[in-house]
Amino acid sequence: MGMPEGKKYYTYSDFLEIEEEFLCEVIDGTVISMSPSPTPKHQDVVDELTAEFKIYLRGKDCMAYSSPIDVCLFADKETNTEDIKDWVQPDLMVVCDKNKVGEKYIIGAPDLVIEVLSPSTARNDRLVKYNSYEKAGVKEYWIVDPYNMSVEIYSLDGKTYKQLGVFGKDDLLTVDTFKDMQIDLKNIFKA
């Protein structure tokens, strides 16, 4: 079925009225993605990164979530679903404020977001979602390229992102949000 036909502007309320399981992302009321299922390579990278964060965060206040889960970037607990016009489904995110974890979705900007590129989503991840995450105040944003085996890390500096570096499969990277967390990319990217 999908989103209601004949409309060009959607709210989260429209999305919640859909009776079937349906995945889509919307920025400023416009559908930006209704992607096919991810490839095995894409999903393996997401799973490996999720494992790293889940193990590191065990017993801590922050939680890691992997897709699919909706993130209503500019909402708070009082925002009516009819007023929510931006929601995304990052491949992986970390939320440190338990008040942002709603019953059905994440409310507001996560602390860290990771997007793993797919050929069909690369433009959105690098441009549309990058700008939305920056505007929403996501503190750390990673763009992971499973095909070139690289990770670009951006950190919010005031209201704009600055690139902290680009890391390859042989690198050990430090997570900016958690200075004592390191990830050996050999465990993430498999030849």
Secondary structure, DSSP 8 states (H G I E B T S, - for coil): --S-TT-S---HHHHHT--S----EEETTEEEE------HHHHHHHHHHHHHHHHHHTTSS-EEEESS--EETT--TT--GGG---BB--SEEEE--GGGB-SSSEES--SEEEEE--TTTHHIIIIIHHHHHHHHT-SEEEEEETTTTEEEEEEEETTEEEEEEEEETT-EEE-SSSTT-EEEGGGT---
